[in-house]
């Protein structure tokens, strides 16, 4: 659960760090920028979305564009409404219901939503070169999120191969069983094949392997991924992968490792059957999280530590 823990801890720091100015519950470093700049940043992160609405009833999945850090604003992440939506989906499903106790055994309230938004932007920018997050929207509202990454595969691949790790798949509980998780997986699989092809021209005709972890006791998630073609890695795959290192990097020790080989040809057939590469109107599907929230977060410059 490294990715979620990283954002959770960063949110705690954002809420509690001394010498910080809280503006509209948004924590900003006093010494970084002017008060006017701080107020403008608060408006950006809490502003309404100007994104176009999707067709009624359609699940639309798009990659989250993460802006590069602004060198003129030291140590303050750059925000978009998409990043706020990404944070809110995870916050509502994980953080708001997370039980944490202090040293006296008393329950502690979760970090503030705004601090978690800030932490999400920080982590997203740290992982900018290694991971891509996706948002699922239904009638214009964010109802699901997922991440595809190569960060946790560092040191886990014994030989070079086209491989990606699915960090998490999250669906808002009030919108489950509407095909949202399936739409997210469709997007992840397409993106993995496309990115592999972009990095290696010969990879266009090669297979792409996707890995993920799921808790053994999560019957619904296991059934969902099985229906999507995910299965325990073969002996040949395990010869090319250090599964223990992957689990350590992802923070998912003890969970079940699943994999799926995706080919360009299979994706073409899938797109032909669905008739669309951006939306899913499926009424079925699994709406749970399924995957352990895991990813190896790059170290923050002297400030941050460790699904």
C-alpha positions as CSV (number, residue, x, y, z in Angstrom):
1,X,0.0,0.0,0.0
2,X,3.0,2.3,-0.6
3,X,1.3,4.8,-2.9
4,X,-1.7,5.4,-0.7
5,X,0.5,5.5,2.4
6,X,2.8,8.0,0.8
7,X,-0.1,10.3,-0.1
8,X,-1.7,9.8,3.3
9,X,1.5,10.7,5.2
10,X,2.2,13.6,2.9
11,X,-1.3,14.9,3.7
12,X,-0.6,14.6,7.4
13,X,2.5,16.7,6.9
14,X,0.5,19.2,4.9
15,X,-2.0,19.5,7.7
16,X,0.5,19.7,10.6
17,X,3.7,21.3,9.4
18,X,4.6,24.3,11.5
19,X,5.4,27.6,9.8
20,X,2.7,27.2,7.3
21,X,-0.2,29.4,6.4
22,X,-3.7,27.9,6.1
23,X,-5.8,29.6,3.5
24,X,-9.3,28.2,3.1
25,X,-8.1,25.0,4.7
26,X,-5.3,24.8,2.0
27,X,-1.8,24.5,3.4
28,X,0.8,26.6,1.8
29,X,4.4,27.5,2.8
30,X,4.6,31.1,4.0
31,X,8.0,31.7,2.5
32,X,7.3,30.3,-1.0
33,X,5.0,32.8,-2.7
34,X,3.0,35.9,-2.2
35,X,-0.4,35.8,-0.5
36,X,-2.1,36.7,-3.8
37,X,-0.4,33.7,-5.5
38,X,-1.6,31.5,-2.7
39,X,-5.1,32.7,-3.0
40,X,-5.0,32.1,-6.8
41,X,-3.7,28.6,-6.2
42,X,-6.5,27.8,-3.7
43,X,-9.0,28.9,-6.4
44,X,-7.5,26.6,-8.9
45,X,-7.6,23.5,-6.8
46,X,-11.1,24.2,-5.6
47,X,-12.6,25.6,-8.8
48,X,-15.3,23.9,-10.8
49,X,-14.6,21.8,-13.8
50,X,-14.8,23.2,-17.3
51,X,-14.3,19.8,-18.9
52,X,-17.0,18.9,-21.5
53,X,-19.7,16.6,-20.3
54,X,-19.9,13.1,-21.5
55,X,-23.0,11.6,-23.2
56,X,-25.6,10.6,-20.6
57,X,-24.9,7.2,-19.2
58,X,-21.5,6.8,-20.8
59,X,-18.4,5.9,-18.8
60,X,-15.6,8.0,-20.3
61,X,-12.0,7.3,-19.3
62,X,-9.2,9.7,-19.9
63,X,-5.6,10.0,-18.7
64,X,-4.9,12.6,-16.1
65,X,-2.6,15.3,-17.4
66,X,0.0,16.1,-14.6
67,X,1.6,19.5,-15.0
68,X,5.3,19.8,-14.6
69,X,6.4,21.6,-11.3
70,X,6.6,25.3,-11.6
71,X,10.2,26.3,-10.8
72,X,9.1,29.8,-9.8
73,X,6.9,28.4,-7.0
74,X,9.3,26.4,-4.8
75,X,8.0,23.2,-3.2
76,X,4.3,23.8,-4.1
77,X,2.7,21.4,-6.6
78,X,0.8,22.5,-9.6
79,X,-2.9,21.7,-9.5
80,X,-5.7,20.9,-12.0
81,X,-9.3,20.0,-11.4
82,X,-8.4,16.5,-12.7
83,X,-5.9,16.0,-9.9
84,X,-8.4,17.2,-7.4
85,X,-10.9,14.7,-8.8
86,X,-8.3,11.9,-8.7
87,X,-7.6,12.7,-5.1
88,X,-11.3,12.9,-4.1
89,X,-12.1,9.4,-5.6
90,X,-9.3,7.9,-3.5
91,X,-10.1,10.0,-0.5
92,X,-13.8,9.0,-0.4
93,X,-13.0,5.3,-0.9
94,X,-9.9,4.9,1.4
95,X,-8.9,7.8,3.5
96,X,-12.3,8.9,4.8
97,X,-12.9,5.4,6.1
98,X,-9.4,4.7,7.3
99,X,-9.1,4.0,11.0
100,X,-5.9,5.4,12.7
101,X,-5.1,5.6,16.3
102,X,-2.6,7.6,18.2
103,X,-0.1,6.4,20.9
104,X,-2.8,6.5,23.5
105,X,-5.1,4.3,21.4
106,X,-7.5,7.1,20.6
107,X,-8.9,7.3,17.1
108,X,-7.4,10.1,15.0
109,X,-9.4,12.0,12.3
110,X,-8.2,11.5,8.7
111,X,-6.2,14.2,7.1
112,X,-8.2,17.0,5.5
113,X,-9.4,16.5,2.0
114,X,-7.5,19.6,0.8
115,X,-4.3,18.3,2.3
116,X,-4.8,15.0,0.6
117,X,-5.4,16.8,-2.7
118,X,-2.1,18.6,-2.2
119,X,-0.3,15.3,-1.4
120,X,-1.9,13.6,-4.5
121,X,-0.5,16.4,-6.7
122,X,2.9,16.1,-5.1
123,X,3.1,12.3,-5.6
124,X,1.7,12.5,-9.1
125,X,4.5,15.0,-10.1
126,X,7.1,12.8,-8.4
127,X,5.9,9.8,-10.5
128,X,5.4,11.8,-13.7
129,X,8.0,9.9,-15.7
130,X,7.0,6.5,-14.5
131,X,3.2,6.4,-14.1
132,X,0.0,7.5,-15.7
133,X,-3.3,7.9,-13.8
134,X,-6.7,7.6,-15.4
135,X,-10.1,9.1,-14.4
136,X,-13.5,7.5,-15.2
137,X,-16.4,10.0,-15.5
138,X,-20.1,9.3,-15.6
139,X,-22.2,12.2,-16.8
140,X,-19.3,14.5,-16.2
141,X,-18.7,13.4,-12.6
142,X,-15.5,11.5,-11.5
143,X,-16.6,8.0,-10.4
144,X,-13.4,6.0,-10.7
145,X,-9.6,6.1,-11.0
146,X,-6.7,3.8,-11.8
147,X,-3.0,4.0,-12.3
148,X,-0.5,2.2,-14.6
149,X,3.1,2.3,-13.6
150,X,6.6,1.0,-14.2
151,X,8.0,2.3,-10.9
152,X,7.5,-0.8,-8.8
153,X,9.0,-3.0,-11.6
154,X,12.4,-1.4,-11.1
155,X,14.7,-4.2,-10.0
156,X,12.0,-6.8,-10.4
157,X,12.5,-7.6,-14.1
158,X,15.2,-10.2,-14.6
159,X,15.3,-9.6,-18.3
160,X,14.0,-6.8,-20.5
161,X,10.3,-7.1,-21.4
162,X,7.3,-5.0,-22.2
163,X,5.7,-5.0,-18.7
164,X,3.5,-2.6,-16.6
165,X,2.1,-2.7,-13.2
166,X,-1.5,-1.8,-12.4
167,X,-1.2,0.1,-9.1
168,X,-4.9,0.5,-8.3
169,X,-8.4,0.4,-9.7
170,X,-10.9,2.4,-7.7
171,X,-14.7,2.9,-8.2
172,X,-17.0,5.1,-6.2
173,X,-19.2,2.8,-4.1
174,X,-22.4,4.5,-5.2
175,X,-21.5,3.8,-8.8
176,X,-20.4,0.2,-8.7
177,X,-21.6,-2.4,-11.2
178,X,-21.9,0.1,-14.0
179,X,-18.9,-1.1,-16.0
180,X,-16.6,1.5,-14.6
181,X,-13.8,-0.9,-13.6
182,X,-14.0,-2.6,-17.0
183,X,-13.7,0.8,-18.7
184,X,-10.7,1.6,-16.6
185,X,-9.0,-1.7,-17.4
186,X,-9.7,-1.2,-21.1
187,X,-7.9,2.2,-21.0
188,X,-5.0,0.8,-19.0
189,X,-4.4,-2.1,-21.4
190,X,-4.6,0.1,-24.5
191,X,-2.2,2.6,-22.9
192,X,0.3,-0.1,-21.9
193,X,0.4,-1.5,-25.5
194,X,0.6,2.0,-27.0
195,X,3.4,3.1,-24.7
196,X,5.4,-0.1,-25.3
197,X,5.2,0.5,-29.0
198,X,6.2,4.2,-28.7
199,X,9.3,3.2,-26.7
200,X,10.3,0.4,-28.9
201,X,9.3,0.2,-32.6
202,X,9.8,-3.6,-32.5
203,X,7.4,-3.8,-29.6
204,X,4.4,-3.0,-31.8
205,X,4.3,-6.7,-32.7
206,X,5.4,-8.0,-29.3
207,X,3.3,-8.9,-26.3
208,X,2.8,-6.6,-23.3
209,X,2.5,-8.1,-19.9
210,X,0.4,-6.5,-17.2
211,X,0.8,-7.4,-13.5
212,X,-1.3,-6.6,-10.5
213,X,-1.9,-7.7,-6.9
214,X,-5.2,-8.6,-5.3
215,X,-6.1,-9.7,-1.8
216,X,-6.8,-13.4,-1.6
217,X,-9.9,-12.9,0.4
218,X,-11.4,-10.4,-2.0
219,X,-13.6,-12.9,-3.9
220,X,-15.3,-10.2,-6.0
221,X,-12.1,-8.7,-7.2
222,X,-10.6,-12.1,-8.0
223,X,-13.6,-13.1,-10.0
224,X,-13.6,-9.8,-11.9
225,X,-10.0,-10.1,-12.9
226,X,-10.4,-13.7,-13.9
227,X,-13.2,-12.7,-16.2
228,X,-10.9,-10.1,-17.7
229,X,-8.2,-12.8,-18.5
230,X,-5.9,-12.2,-15.5
231,X,-4.4,-15.3,-14.0
232,X,-1.3,-16.3,-11.8
233,X,1.9,-15.9,-13.8
234,X,3.2,-18.9,-15.7
235,X,6.5,-20.6,-14.9
236,X,8.0,-18.9,-17.9
237,X,6.9,-15.5,-16.7
238,X,8.3,-16.1,-13.2
239,X,11.7,-16.9,-14.7
240,X,11.8,-13.3,-16.0
241,X,10.3,-11.7,-12.9
242,X,11.4,-11.5,-9.3
243,X,7.9,-11.6,-7.7
244,X,9.2,-11.0,-4.2
245,X,10.9,-7.7,-5.3
246,X,7.8,-6.6,-7.1
247,X,5.6,-7.2,-4.0
248,X,8.1,-5.4,-1.8
249,X,8.2,-2.4,-4.2
250,X,4.4,-2.3,-4.4
251,X,3.9,-2.8,-0.7
252,X,1.6,-5.8,-1.4
253,X,3.4,-8.7,0.4
254,X,1.1,-11.6,1.0
255,X,-1.3,-10.7,-1.8
256,X,-2.0,-12.7,-4.9
257,X,0.0,-11.8,-8.1
258,X,-2.0,-11.9,-11.3
259,X,-0.9,-11.2,-14.9
260,X,-2.2,-10.9,-18.4
261,X,-0.5,-10.8,-21.7
262,X,-2.0,-8.2,-24.0
263,X,-1.4,-8.2,-27.8
264,X,-2.0,-5.5,-30.3
265,X,-4.2,-7.8,-32.3
266,X,-6.3,-8.7,-29.3
267,X,-6.8,-5.0,-28.6
268,X,-7.9,-4.3,-32.2
269,X,-10.5,-7.0,-31.9
270,X,-11.7,-5.6,-28.6
271,X,-12.0,-2.1,-30.0
272,X,-13.8,-3.4,-33.0
273,X,-16.3,-5.1,-30.7
274,X,-16.8,-2.1,-28.4
275,X,-16.9,0.4,-31.2
276,X,-15.2,3.0,-29.1
277,X,-11.8,3.6,-27.6
278,X,-12.9,6.2,-25.0
279,X,-16.2,5.2,-23.5
280,X,-18.0,2.1,-22.2
281,X,-21.8,1.8,-21.9
282,X,-21.6,-1.5,-20.1
283,X,-24.1,-2.0,-17.4
284,X,-22.2,-4.8,-15.7
285,X,-18.7,-5.0,-14.3
286,X,-17.0,-5.0,-11.0
287,X,-17.0,-1.8,-9.0
288,X,-14.6,-2.6,-6.2
289,X,-11.0,-1.5,-5.7
290,X,-9.5,-5.0,-6.1
291,X,-5.9,-4.1,-6.4
292,X,-3.7,-3.3,-3.5
293,X,-2.8,0.4,-3.5
294,X,0.9,0.0,-4.2
295,X,3.7,1.8,-5.9
296,X,7.3,2.7,-5.1
297,X,7.2,6.4,-4.7
298,X,10.3,8.3,-5.8
299,X,12.0,10.0,-2.9
300,X,11.0,13.6,-2.3
301,X,13.9,15.9,-2.2
302,X,14.8,15.6,1.5
303,X,11.2,15.7,2.7
304,X,9.1,12.6,2.1
305,X,9.5,9.0,3.0
306,X,7.8,5.8,2.3
307,X,-1.9,-1.0,-2.7
